[in-house]
Amino acid sequence: MTANASARAIKPELLRTYTEDFNKDRANLIAADAAVSAGVLKAATDYRGVRALPRDFSIELKQGSITNQERSGRCWMFASLNTLRYELMHRWNLEDFEFSETYLFFWDAMEKSNTYLENVLRTLDEATDSRLFEAINESPADDGGWWQMFAALVNKYGLVPKSAYPESENSRNSDDFKQYLNSKLREFVAELRRRSAAGASEDELRALKDEYMGTVYRICAVALGEPPEKFDFFARPKDDDEDKKGEARKCKAEADADGKAESCKCGESCKCEGKSDAKACKCDKDKSDKPKTGKDERPQIREIGITPLEFYKKYVPVDVNDFVTLANAPLKNRPFNQRYRIRFSANVAEAGDMEFVNVPLDVFKKAALDQLTAGHPIWFACDCTQFALRKDGFFDQSVVRVDQLFGTEFTGDKAHGLEYGDSPSNHAMTFTGVNLDEDGKPNRWKVENSWGKDAGKDGYYVMSDAWFDRYVTELIIRKEYLDDATRALLTTEPVELDPWQPLTRRCR
């Protein structure tokens, strides 16, 4: 062994010191017993941290049933659809609703394939080992994405309810489908580059690309089934009378308990006079003298042969283009109060690349609070792996005390996590609540996830405000909740970023 090689090696005498020091400390032995038996996260869970994050919130939105992306990388799509279904449900007074995620998944695979081939045609002079080509070629039609990819798909293809295009085995578990789609796309790219080197014209190459897209369509249709061009839609709004009857029953129960008359929210006064002869509220009486049957008499929403674009424009009460991506990336080479655009980041070729406005944390958080307070959920992106308990539903460094378990502090800040690739955004979810302390400051956030009801507490997570500050990097905010200074940035010329720079990893 050379002197240089010896200097680089782990020295035996140091190993002996390490093991002696480890075994001298009783805390190390207890930590090892716990971690080896239960795993790092369970061994590091701090019950005091758990108790400090109760699951009640001063501002909370009523959402539909929890959704489940299963074994696919569609979190960005689920989070996006969850924000829109909330608006649809409350506009049309529906008890529950879910959009078809598979519908957009089909068109996303088609559009990403087309954009990948187009990006290769734009960069035919790049060597295959160049950094740009490697970034383009890394994952041609993978599952991941951002809000702006979602908006581009909705603008072009519209939306459908889940009943019109339900899940399939390959949307639930997408690895095999995407593996062979990507393999075929790379074969196409190799042939396009070969023909270009042999002198083929741009028109000839694009004609070949169009032919290749026929194969892409066949692969997607076999794996997922063809998407509907038109469909029928049926729904029943909630019965408001039932809500009023529920209030009446609550009112009567309160009167029974204390003998006091209460006022019903339905607008009728209770005729409760005491425990012994308390009467039901007037609003609890059936307004009709008709005999009751088992027939569902609620009004109906019924559409026959509606197109996906027609459905989106008629039933979704928000425009996907009225949202802006705010980032909080405290990097020296990403000055705040600047608009940025990431090259080669589109899924729909003609829609343009992803953009965001980088703002300080106080502006970032105020926009989130204003939107939630106004009663609207928020799409957000974060690194969901850091100091997180997936099964129990916590995002908090005071809950996952790996610092105590391993006997070392984790001191990296947000800038470090982004610059060194330790905590880039990798998952999108939805904020549906926040708790404000006595000073009106947030101390915990309610998170709707898309991992099914068995992950977290019935599908929901609680996030500490400190974790928000450290690991939440992107918010999708309605323009009306931006401050004037941030809104003005939307008309400025964006700074262009390369596709491998921080904040560009697609959420899965």
One Martini backbone bead per residue (centre of mass of N, CA, C, O) as a GRO file, in nm:
protein
  508
    1MET     BB    1   0.095   0.037   0.024
    2THR     BB    2   0.072   0.349  -0.013
    3ALA     BB    3   0.088   0.646   0.145
    4ASN     BB    4  -0.173   0.765   0.024
    5ALA     BB    5  -0.355   0.522   0.076
    6SER     BB    6  -0.317   0.517   0.385
    7ALA     BB    7  -0.438   0.804   0.437
    8ARG     BB    8  -0.734   0.717   0.324
    9ALA     BB    9  -0.776   0.518   0.532
   10ILE     BB   10  -0.907   0.323   0.773
   11LYS     BB   11  -0.790   0.294   1.084
   12PRO     BB   12  -0.759   0.052   1.320
   13GLU     BB   13  -0.712   0.237   1.572
   14LEU     BB   14  -0.974   0.401   1.525
   15LEU     BB   15  -1.176   0.170   1.549
   16ARG     BB   16  -1.111   0.107   1.842
   17THR     BB   17  -1.199   0.384   1.949
   18TYR     BB   18  -1.489   0.384   1.853
   19THR     BB   19  -1.587   0.129   2.012
   20GLU     BB   20  -1.511   0.225   2.292
   21ASP     BB   21  -1.685   0.483   2.296
   22PHE     BB   22  -1.956   0.348   2.241
   23ASN     BB   23  -1.952   0.143   2.500
   24LYS     BB   24  -1.937   0.365   2.731
   25ASP     BB   25  -2.226   0.454   2.632
   26ARG     BB   26  -2.539   0.382   2.731
   27ALA     BB   27  -2.707   0.536   2.512
   28ASN     BB   28  -2.602   0.371   2.270
   29LEU     BB   29  -2.718   0.094   2.355
   30ILE     BB   30  -3.015   0.178   2.369
   31ALA     BB   31  -3.037   0.284   2.079
   32ALA     BB   32  -2.960   0.018   1.939
   33ASP     BB   33  -3.187  -0.156   2.045
   34ALA     BB   34  -3.417   0.012   1.926
   35ALA     BB   35  -3.331   0.033   1.622
   36VAL     BB   36  -3.294  -0.270   1.559
   37SER     BB   37  -3.591  -0.351   1.644
   38ALA     BB   38  -3.775  -0.082   1.516
   39GLY     BB   39  -3.619   0.138   1.399
   40VAL     BB   40  -3.545   0.461   1.356
   41LEU     BB   41  -3.823   0.609   1.378
   42LYS     BB   42  -3.937   0.472   1.628
   43ALA     BB   43  -3.688   0.526   1.813
   44ALA     BB   44  -3.716   0.858   1.757
   45THR     BB   45  -3.982   0.892   1.892
   46ASP     BB   46  -4.149   1.170   2.050
   47TYR     BB   47  -4.406   1.205   2.268
   48ARG     BB   48  -4.388   1.513   2.317
   49GLY     BB   49  -4.412   1.596   2.023
   50VAL     BB   50  -4.686   1.467   1.970
   51ARG     BB   51  -4.846   1.629   2.195
   52ALA     BB   52  -4.769   1.917   2.053
   53LEU     BB   53  -4.962   1.789   1.795
   54PRO     BB   54  -5.256   1.844   1.753
   55ARG     BB   55  -5.576   1.766   1.562
   56ASP     BB   56  -5.642   2.085   1.573
   57PHE     BB   57  -5.818   2.368   1.407
   58SER     BB   58  -5.913   2.696   1.352
   59ILE     BB   59  -5.864   2.622   1.043
   60GLU     BB   60  -6.106   2.434   0.840
   61LEU     BB   61  -6.163   2.216   0.573
   62LYS     BB   62  -6.415   2.059   0.380
   63GLN     BB   63  -6.353   1.749   0.262
   64GLY     BB   64  -6.320   1.478   0.103
   65SER     BB   65  -6.219   1.194   0.038
   66ILE     BB   66  -5.957   1.013   0.048
   67THR     BB   67  -5.677   0.957  -0.146
   68ASN     BB   68  -5.493   0.722  -0.390
   69GLN     BB   69  -5.189   0.666  -0.568
   70GLU     BB   70  -5.021   0.450  -0.478
   71ARG     BB   71  -4.791   0.300  -0.718
   72SER     BB   72  -4.729   0.620  -0.784
   73GLY     BB   73  -4.621   0.955  -0.929
   74ARG     BB   74  -4.915   1.150  -0.872
   75CYS     BB   75  -4.926   1.377  -0.653
   76TRP     BB   76  -4.958   1.643  -0.821
   77MET     BB   77  -5.237   1.553  -0.932
   78PHE     BB   78  -5.390   1.501  -0.671
   79ALA     BB   79  -5.349   1.780  -0.541
   80SER     BB   80  -5.483   1.937  -0.768
   81LEU     BB   81  -5.763   1.790  -0.761
   82ASN     BB   82  -5.821   1.855  -0.461
   83THR     BB   83  -5.850   2.161  -0.500
   84LEU     BB   84  -6.090   2.143  -0.711
   85ARG     BB   85  -6.302   1.963  -0.566
   86TYR     BB   86  -6.365   2.156  -0.342
   87GLU     BB   87  -6.491   2.373  -0.524
   88LEU     BB   88  -6.707   2.193  -0.654
   89MET     BB   89  -6.856   2.087  -0.403
   90HIS     BB   90  -6.937   2.382  -0.295
   91ARG     BB   91  -7.083   2.483  -0.547
   92TRP     BB   92  -7.280   2.197  -0.570
   93ASN     BB   93  -7.338   2.048  -0.300
   94LEU     BB   94  -7.142   1.804  -0.234
   95GLU     BB   95  -7.040   1.540  -0.045
   96ASP     BB   96  -6.876   1.411  -0.295
   97PHE     BB   97  -6.558   1.388  -0.491
   98GLU     BB   98  -6.386   1.260  -0.800
   99PHE     BB   99  -6.145   1.265  -1.007
  100SER     BB  100  -5.971   1.162  -1.286
  101GLU     BB  101  -5.641   1.064  -1.289
  102THR     BB  102  -5.611   0.885  -1.546
  103TYR     BB  103  -5.675   1.089  -1.760
  104LEU     BB  104  -5.420   1.268  -1.715
  105PHE     BB  105  -5.212   1.039  -1.730
  106PHE     BB  106  -5.242   0.980  -2.025
  107TRP     BB  107  -5.176   1.270  -2.137
  108ASP     BB  108  -4.902   1.297  -2.000
  109ALA     BB  109  -4.762   1.069  -2.150
  110MET     BB  110  -4.800   1.188  -2.429
  111GLU     BB  111  -4.672   1.472  -2.383
  112LYS     BB  112  -4.394   1.384  -2.278
  113SER     BB  113  -4.314   1.229  -2.529
  114ASN     BB  114  -4.329   1.463  -2.728
  115THR     BB  115  -4.133   1.656  -2.576
  116TYR     BB  116  -3.888   1.476  -2.580
  117LEU     BB  117  -3.860   1.462  -2.888
  118GLU     BB  118  -3.841   1.771  -2.926
  119ASN     BB  119  -3.590   1.818  -2.747
  120VAL     BB  120  -3.404   1.649  -2.928
  121LEU     BB  121  -3.444   1.821  -3.186
  122ARG     BB  122  -3.314   2.078  -3.036
  123THR     BB  123  -3.036   1.877  -2.951
  124LEU     BB  124  -2.857   1.731  -3.184
  125ASP     BB  125  -2.562   1.859  -3.104
  126GLU     BB  126  -2.560   1.696  -2.860
  127ALA     BB  127  -2.408   1.508  -2.655
  128THR     BB  128  -2.486   1.225  -2.468
  129ASP     BB  129  -2.275   1.347  -2.227
  130SER     BB  130  -2.420   1.586  -2.177
  131ARG     BB  131  -2.589   1.762  -1.944
  132LEU     BB  132  -2.842   1.824  -2.109
  133PHE     BB  133  -2.906   1.544  -2.225
  134GLU     BB  134  -2.920   1.397  -1.954
  135ALA     BB  135  -3.163   1.559  -1.850
  136ILE     BB  136  -3.360   1.484  -2.082
  137ASN     BB  137  -3.299   1.153  -2.062
  138GLU     BB  138  -3.363   1.051  -1.773
  139SER     BB  139  -3.711   1.102  -1.785
  140PRO     BB  140  -3.924   1.117  -2.027
  141ALA     BB  141  -4.219   0.967  -1.884
  142ASP     BB  142  -4.263   1.025  -1.604
  143ASP     BB  143  -4.477   1.088  -1.331
  144GLY     BB  144  -4.384   1.354  -1.257
  145GLY     BB  145  -4.459   1.698  -1.115
  146TRP     BB  146  -4.657   1.998  -1.159
  147TRP     BB  147  -4.890   2.229  -1.168
  148GLN     BB  148  -4.834   2.337  -1.462
  149MET     BB  149  -4.885   2.065  -1.591
  150PHE     BB  150  -5.175   2.044  -1.506
  151ALA     BB  151  -5.280   2.304  -1.642
  152ALA     BB  152  -5.205   2.219  -1.932
  153LEU     BB  153  -5.395   1.973  -1.943
  154VAL     BB  154  -5.664   2.113  -1.878
  155ASN     BB  155  -5.663   2.318  -2.111
  156LYS     BB  156  -5.663   2.079  -2.334
  157TYR     BB  157  -5.858   1.825  -2.188
  158GLY     BB  158  -5.965   1.856  -1.918
  159LEU     BB  159  -6.230   1.689  -1.725
  160VAL     BB  160  -6.314   1.397  -1.518
  161PRO     BB  161  -6.477   1.174  -1.364
  162LYS     BB  162  -6.408   0.873  -1.225
  163SER     BB  163  -6.649   0.716  -1.358
  164ALA     BB  164  -6.537   0.771  -1.664
  165TYR     BB  165  -6.215   0.696  -1.553
  166PRO     BB  166  -6.081   0.467  -1.399
  167GLU     BB  167  -5.882   0.274  -1.256
  168SER     BB  168  -5.580   0.090  -1.305
  169GLU     BB  169  -5.316  -0.109  -1.274
  170ASN     BB  170  -5.121   0.112  -1.428
  171SER     BB  171  -5.199   0.353  -1.235
  172ARG     BB  172  -5.139   0.227  -0.957
  173ASN     BB  173  -4.889   0.062  -1.116
  174SER     BB  174  -4.643   0.221  -1.325
  175ASP     BB  175  -4.359   0.096  -1.382
  176ASP     BB  176  -4.392  -0.092  -1.630
  177PHE     BB  177  -4.514   0.104  -1.828
  178LYS     BB  178  -4.278   0.321  -1.808
  179GLN     BB  179  -4.038   0.148  -1.881
  180TYR     BB  180  -4.130   0.078  -2.183
  181LEU     BB  181  -4.181   0.359  -2.281
  182ASN     BB  182  -3.893   0.470  -2.234
  183SER     BB  183  -3.745   0.266  -2.408
  184LYS     BB  184  -3.882   0.343  -2.675
  185LEU     BB  185  -3.804   0.642  -2.678
  186ARG     BB  186  -3.494   0.591  -2.691
  187GLU     BB  187  -3.503   0.452  -2.961
  188PHE     BB  188  -3.614   0.690  -3.120
  189VAL     BB  189  -3.381   0.886  -3.057
  190ALA     BB  190  -3.152   0.727  -3.186
  191GLU     BB  191  -3.277   0.745  -3.473
  192LEU     BB  192  -3.294   1.050  -3.501
  193ARG     BB  193  -2.987   1.096  -3.470
  194ARG     BB  194  -2.896   0.917  -3.702
  195ARG     BB  195  -3.051   1.066  -3.931
  196SER     BB  196  -2.930   1.339  -3.885
  197ALA     BB  197  -2.632   1.251  -3.942
  198ALA     BB  198  -2.732   1.154  -4.246
  199GLY     BB  199  -2.925   1.424  -4.342
  200ALA     BB  200  -3.189   1.478  -4.231
  201SER     BB  201  -3.456   1.659  -4.214
  202GLU     BB  202  -3.678   1.818  -4.019
  203ASP     BB  203  -3.933   1.711  -4.160
  204GLU     BB  204  -3.851   1.412  -4.153
  205LEU     BB  205  -3.824   1.392  -3.843
  206ARG     BB  206  -4.116   1.483  -3.773
  207ALA     BB  207  -4.260   1.258  -3.925
  208LEU     BB  208  -4.134   1.035  -3.752
  209LYS     BB  209  -4.245   1.132  -3.486
  210ASP     BB  210  -4.545   1.095  -3.557
  211GLU     BB  211  -4.520   0.791  -3.587
  212TYR     BB  212  -4.422   0.730  -3.300
  213MET     BB  213  -4.683   0.839  -3.154
  214GLY     BB  214  -4.855   0.595  -3.231
  215THR     BB  215  -4.709   0.400  -3.039
  216VAL     BB  216  -4.761   0.555  -2.781
  217TYR     BB  217  -5.066   0.534  -2.789
  218ARG     BB  218  -5.082   0.227  -2.780
  219ILE     BB  219  -4.946   0.189  -2.507
  220CYS     BB  220  -5.146   0.365  -2.340
  221ALA     BB  221  -5.411   0.213  -2.425
  222VAL     BB  222  -5.330  -0.064  -2.317
  223ALA     BB  223  -5.266   0.024  -2.017
  224LEU     BB  224  -5.545   0.235  -1.974
  225GLY     BB  225  -5.712   0.306  -2.189
  226GLU     BB  226  -5.927   0.491  -2.345
  227PRO     BB  227  -6.032   0.798  -2.348
  228PRO     BB  228  -6.290   1.006  -2.323
  229GLU     BB  229  -6.483   1.227  -2.523
  230LYS     BB  230  -6.746   1.135  -2.373
  231PHE     BB  231  -6.999   1.179  -2.106
  232ASP     BB  232  -7.169   1.095  -1.817
  233PHE     BB  233  -7.340   1.292  -1.557
  234PHE     BB  234  -7.398   1.222  -1.199
  235ALA     BB  235  -7.572   1.404  -0.931
  236ARG     BB  236  -7.626   1.483  -0.574
  237PRO     BB  237  -7.718   1.700  -0.374
  238LYS     BB  238  -7.748   1.804  -0.083
  239ASP     BB  239  -7.965   1.805   0.196
  240ASP     BB  240  -8.052   2.082   0.368
  241ASP     BB  241  -8.273   1.968   0.556
  242GLU     BB  242  -8.088   1.773   0.707
  243ASP     BB  243  -7.916   1.990   0.840
  244LYS     BB  244  -8.152   2.123   0.992
  245LYS     BB  245  -8.236   1.872   1.153
  246GLY     BB  246  -7.970   1.843   1.299
  247GLU     BB  247  -7.990   2.112   1.450
  248ALA     BB  248  -8.254   2.049   1.593
  249ARG     BB  249  -8.153   1.806   1.756
  250LYS     BB  250  -7.933   1.960   1.903
  251CYS     BB  251  -8.119   2.167   2.035
  252LYS     BB  252  -8.290   1.964   2.196
  253ALA     BB  253  -8.058   1.842   2.359
  254GLU     BB  254  -7.982   2.104   2.504
  255ALA     BB  255  -8.258   2.143   2.637
  256ASP     BB  256  -8.262   1.876   2.794
  257ALA     BB  257  -8.005   1.945   2.967
  258ASP     BB  258  -8.108   2.270   3.070
  259GLY     BB  259  -8.404   2.393   2.987
  260LYS     BB  260  -8.320   2.568   2.738
  261ALA     BB  261  -8.368   2.780   2.497
  262GLU     BB  262  -8.292   2.773   2.153
  263SER     BB  263  -8.130   2.856   1.846
  264CYS     BB  264  -8.164   2.786   1.529
  265LYS     BB  265  -7.988   2.785   1.227
  266CYS     BB  266  -8.255   2.772   1.045
  267GLY     BB  267  -8.441   3.017   1.197
  268GLU     BB  268  -8.581   2.868   1.418
  269SER     BB  269  -8.757   2.831   1.706
  270CYS     BB  270  -8.765   2.688   1.992
  271LYS     BB  271  -9.014   2.491   2.198
  272CYS     BB  272  -8.842   2.466   2.451
  273GLU     BB  273  -8.929   2.434   2.819
  274GLY     BB  274  -8.803   2.148   2.905
  275LYS     BB  275  -8.732   1.835   3.004
  276SER     BB  276  -9.026   1.706   3.007
  277ASP     BB  277  -9.152   1.896   2.733
  278ALA     BB  278  -8.978   1.875   2.497
  279LYS     BB  279  -8.964   1.989   2.171
  280ALA     BB  280  -8.957   1.999   1.855
  281CYS     BB  281  -8.862   2.165   1.603
  282LYS     BB  282  -9.003   2.303   1.334
  283CYS     BB  283  -8.761   2.220   1.136
  284ASP     BB  284  -8.824   1.899   1.190
  285LYS     BB  285  -9.046   1.921   1.003
  286ASP     BB  286  -9.215   1.832   0.746
  287LYS     BB  287  -9.304   2.031   0.474
  288SER     BB  288  -9.461   1.783   0.387
  289ASP     BB  289  -9.769   1.587   0.355
  290LYS     BB  290  -9.635   1.367   0.230
  291PRO     BB  291  -9.563   1.059   0.211
  292LYS     BB  292  -9.314   0.855   0.287
  293THR     BB  293  -9.034   0.726   0.109
  294GLY     BB  294  -8.754   0.562  -0.049
  295LYS     BB  295  -8.719   0.796  -0.228
  296ASP     BB  296  -8.500   1.001  -0.397
  297GLU     BB  297  -8.565   1.366  -0.385
  298ARG     BB  298  -8.330   1.482  -0.485
  299PRO     BB  299  -8.165   1.662  -0.674
  300GLN     BB  300  -8.025   1.681  -1.009
  301ILE     BB  301  -7.728   1.609  -1.191
  302ARG     BB  302  -7.738   1.611  -1.558
  303GLU     BB  303  -7.528   1.457  -1.815
  304ILE     BB  304  -7.517   1.420  -2.176
  305GLY     BB  305  -7.246   1.414  -2.361
  306ILE     BB  306  -6.992   1.537  -2.228
  307THR     BB  307  -6.709   1.708  -2.230
  308PRO     BB  308  -6.421   1.771  -2.065
  309LEU     BB  309  -6.416   2.079  -2.122
  310GLU     BB  310  -6.709   2.135  -2.048
  311PHE     BB  311  -6.692   2.036  -1.758
  312TYR     BB  312  -6.479   2.229  -1.655
  313LYS     BB  313  -6.626   2.503  -1.734
  314LYS     BB  314  -6.898   2.437  -1.573
  315TYR     BB  315  -6.799   2.292  -1.274
  316VAL     BB  316  -6.540   2.465  -1.238
  317PRO     BB  317  -6.493   2.768  -1.035
  318VAL     BB  318  -6.196   2.763  -1.159
  319ASP     BB  319  -5.886   2.886  -1.286
  320VAL     BB  320  -5.576   2.747  -1.352
  321ASN     BB  321  -5.452   3.044  -1.445
  322ASP     BB  322  -5.497   3.183  -1.137
  323PHE     BB  323  -5.212   3.063  -1.067
  324VAL     BB  324  -4.915   3.067  -0.853
  325THR     BB  325  -4.571   3.013  -0.814
  326LEU     BB  326  -4.428   2.985  -0.501
  327ALA     BB  327  -4.105   3.046  -0.361
  328ASN     BB  328  -3.863   2.927  -0.098
  329ALA     BB  329  -3.524   3.017  -0.191
  330PRO     BB  330  -3.232   3.077   0.005
  331LEU     BB  331  -3.036   3.176  -0.247
  332LYS     BB  332  -2.781   3.350  -0.388
  333ASN     BB  333  -2.867   3.249  -0.698
  334ARG     BB  334  -3.185   3.334  -0.579
  335PRO     BB  335  -3.325   3.596  -0.572
  336PHE     BB  336  -3.550   3.771  -0.449
  337ASN     BB  337  -3.797   3.907  -0.628
  338GLN     BB  338  -3.812   3.680  -0.869
  339ARG     BB  339  -3.840   3.558  -1.190
  340TYR     BB  340  -3.864   3.213  -1.314
  341ARG     BB  341  -3.722   2.977  -1.562
  342ILE     BB  342  -3.734   2.633  -1.674
  343ARG     BB  343  -3.573   2.453  -1.876
  344PHE     BB  344  -3.720   2.175  -2.002
  345SER     BB  345  -4.019   2.154  -1.812
  346ALA     BB  346  -4.227   2.056  -1.996
  347ASN     BB  347  -4.507   1.864  -2.116
  348VAL     BB  348  -4.638   2.076  -2.296
  349ALA     BB  349  -4.489   2.213  -2.555
  350GLU     BB  350  -4.687   2.479  -2.603
  351ALA     BB  351  -4.702   2.588  -2.287
  352GLY     BB  352  -4.439   2.585  -2.143
  353ASP     BB  353  -4.247   2.658  -1.886
  354MET     BB  354  -4.160   2.665  -1.574
  355GLU     BB  355  -4.268   2.889  -1.308
  356PHE     BB  356  -4.137   3.131  -1.059
  357VAL     BB  357  -4.157   3.301  -0.741
  358ASN     BB  358  -3.920   3.442  -0.531
  359VAL     BB  359  -3.974   3.453  -0.175
  360PRO     BB  360  -4.002   3.536   0.124
  361LEU     BB  361  -4.128   3.387   0.401
  362ASP     BB  362  -4.343   3.601   0.483
  363VAL     BB  363  -4.485   3.606   0.207
  364PHE     BB  364  -4.536   3.306   0.174
  365LYS     BB  365  -4.711   3.266   0.437
  366LYS     BB  366  -4.929   3.483   0.395
  367ALA     BB  367  -5.056   3.359   0.145
  368ALA     BB  368  -5.148   3.100   0.284
  369LEU     BB  369  -5.327   3.227   0.506
  370ASP     BB  370  -5.518   3.387   0.322
  371GLN     BB  371  -5.633   3.143   0.163
  372LEU     BB  372  -5.737   2.974   0.402
  373THR     BB  373  -5.914   3.194   0.538
  374ALA     BB  374  -6.095   3.212   0.265
  375GLY     BB  375  -6.144   2.888   0.184
  376HIS     BB  376  -5.866   2.765   0.044
  377PRO     BB  377  -5.675   2.545  -0.081
  378ILE     BB  378  -5.322   2.409  -0.097
  379TRP     BB  379  -5.069   2.366  -0.299
  380PHE     BB  380  -4.771   2.168  -0.219
  381ALA     BB  381  -4.409   2.150  -0.170
  382CYS     BB  382  -4.175   1.890  -0.056
  383ASP     BB  383  -3.983   1.707   0.184
  384CYS     BB  384  -4.125   1.406   0.302
  385THR     BB  385  -3.861   1.258   0.448
  386GLN     BB  386  -3.824   1.472   0.668
  387PHE     BB  387  -3.910   1.428   0.972
  388ALA     BB  388  -4.108   1.162   0.925
  389LEU     BB  389  -4.437   1.002   0.977
  390ARG     BB  390  -4.620   0.814   0.778
  391LYS     BB  391  -4.819   0.648   0.956
  392ASP     BB  392  -4.885   0.883   1.184
  393GLY     BB  393  -4.866   1.191   1.072
  394PHE     BB  394  -4.568   1.353   1.074
  395PHE     BB  395  -4.415   1.695   1.066
  396ASP     BB  396  -4.125   1.688   1.280
  397GLN     BB  397  -3.834   1.741   1.463
  398SER     BB  398  -3.968   1.686   1.759
  399VAL     BB  399  -4.054   1.384   1.683
  400VAL     BB  400  -3.785   1.320   1.511
  401ARG     BB  401  -3.508   1.218   1.716
  402VAL     BB  402  -3.222   1.158   1.563
  403ASP     BB  403  -3.030   1.321   1.734
  404GLN     BB  404  -3.061   1.148   1.990
  405LEU     BB  405  -3.007   0.868   1.873
  406PHE     BB  406  -2.710   0.957   1.735
  407GLY     BB  407  -2.564   1.203   1.876
  408THR     BB  408  -2.651   1.441   1.661
  409GLU     BB  409  -2.663   1.723   1.480
  410PHE     BB  410  -2.900   1.893   1.254
  411THR     BB  411  -2.799   2.205   1.085
  412GLY     BB  412  -2.932   2.233   0.829
  413ASP     BB  413  -3.067   2.443   0.606
  414LYS     BB  414  -3.249   2.534   0.340
  415ALA     BB  415  -3.013   2.609   0.156
  416HIS     BB  416  -2.854   2.349   0.193
  417GLY     BB  417  -3.075   2.148   0.094
  418LEU     BB  418  -3.071   2.268  -0.201
  419GLU     BB  419  -2.768   2.291  -0.285
  420TYR     BB  420  -2.705   1.967  -0.188
  421GLY     BB  421  -2.967   1.777  -0.228
  422ASP     BB  422  -3.121   1.702   0.056
  423SER     BB  423  -3.418   1.896   0.016
  424PRO     BB  424  -3.597   1.858  -0.221
  425SER     BB  425  -3.863   1.846  -0.392
  426ASN     BB  426  -4.094   1.528  -0.391
  427HIS     BB  427  -4.385   1.637  -0.282
  428ALA     BB  428  -4.744   1.660  -0.306
  429MET     BB  429  -4.997   1.858  -0.141
  430THR     BB  430  -5.260   1.967   0.100
  431PHE     BB  431  -5.392   2.242   0.242
  432THR     BB  432  -5.676   2.235   0.507
  433GLY     BB  433  -5.516   2.380   0.753
  434VAL     BB  434  -5.493   2.593   1.059
  435ASN     BB  435  -5.321   2.707   1.352
  436LEU     BB  436  -5.387   2.970   1.580
  437ASP     BB  437  -5.276   3.162   1.802
  438GLU     BB  438  -5.325   3.426   2.022
  439ASP     BB  439  -5.150   3.603   1.792
  440GLY     BB  440  -5.210   3.475   1.493
  441LYS     BB  441  -5.010   3.236   1.475
  442PRO     BB  442  -4.868   2.975   1.335
  443ASN     BB  443  -4.820   2.613   1.461
  444ARG     BB  444  -5.010   2.443   1.254
  445TRP     BB  445  -5.079   2.196   0.990
  446LYS     BB  446  -5.304   2.075   0.754
  447VAL     BB  447  -5.274   1.755   0.572
  448GLU     BB  448  -5.344   1.638   0.254
  449ASN     BB  449  -5.316   1.326   0.129
  450SER     BB  450  -5.229   1.041  -0.128
  451TRP     BB  451  -5.208   0.747   0.071
  452GLY     BB  452  -5.452   0.711   0.214
  453LYS     BB  453  -5.622   0.632   0.521
  454ASP     BB  454  -5.362   0.464   0.655
  455ALA     BB  455  -5.216   0.736   0.634
  456GLY     BB  456  -5.211   0.852   0.910
  457LYS     BB  457  -5.501   1.035   0.998
  458ASP     BB  458  -5.713   0.948   0.777
  459GLY     BB  459  -5.485   1.087   0.565
  460TYR     BB  460  -5.370   1.288   0.776
  461TYR     BB  461  -5.158   1.563   0.861
  462VAL     BB  462  -4.912   1.710   1.081
  463MET     BB  463  -4.755   2.040   1.085
  464SER     BB  464  -4.514   2.225   1.172
  465ASP     BB  465  -4.400   2.543   1.143
  466ALA     BB  466  -4.097   2.474   1.133
  467TRP     BB  467  -4.122   2.273   0.896
  468PHE     BB  468  -4.231   2.466   0.692
  469ASP     BB  469  -3.985   2.657   0.684
  470ARG     BB  470  -3.775   2.423   0.595
  471TYR     BB  471  -3.951   2.225   0.360
  472VAL     BB  472  -4.124   2.436   0.221
  473THR     BB  473  -4.103   2.555  -0.136
  474GLU     BB  474  -4.411   2.536  -0.251
  475LEU     BB  475  -4.682   2.739  -0.386
  476ILE     BB  476  -5.033   2.762  -0.475
  477ILE     BB  477  -5.158   3.081  -0.575
  478ARG     BB  478  -5.388   3.302  -0.585
  479LYS     BB  479  -5.371   3.614  -0.713
  480GLU     BB  480  -5.557   3.755  -0.489
  481TYR     BB  481  -5.320   3.664  -0.254
  482LEU     BB  482  -5.131   3.872  -0.353
  483ASP     BB  483  -4.922   4.104  -0.340
  484ASP     BB  484  -4.835   4.372  -0.521
  485ALA     BB  485  -4.533   4.306  -0.561
  486THR     BB  486  -4.571   4.015  -0.663
  487ARG     BB  487  -4.768   4.072  -0.896
  488ALA     BB  488  -4.564   4.251  -1.059
  489LEU     BB  489  -4.362   4.010  -1.132
  490LEU     BB  490  -4.540   3.869  -1.363
  491THR     BB  491  -4.430   4.100  -1.588
  492THR     BB  492  -4.153   4.004  -1.586
  493GLU     BB  493  -3.852   3.895  -1.680
  494PRO     BB  494  -3.723   3.595  -1.681
  495VAL     BB  495  -3.504   3.379  -1.536
  496GLU     BB  496  -3.297   3.137  -1.660
  497LEU     BB  497  -3.290   2.784  -1.604
  498ASP     BB  498  -3.158   2.492  -1.554
  499PRO     BB  499  -3.273   2.160  -1.515
  500TRP     BB  500  -3.046   2.096  -1.268
  501GLN     BB  501  -3.149   2.293  -1.080
  502PRO     BB  502  -3.288   2.392  -0.820
  503LEU     BB  503  -3.639   2.301  -0.796
  504THR     BB  504  -3.671   2.058  -1.043
  505ARG     BB  505  -3.796   1.830  -0.907
  506ARG     BB  506  -4.025   1.603  -0.945
  507CYS     BB  507  -4.322   1.522  -0.818
  508ARG     BB  508  -4.433   1.186  -0.654
   0.00000   0.00000   0.00000
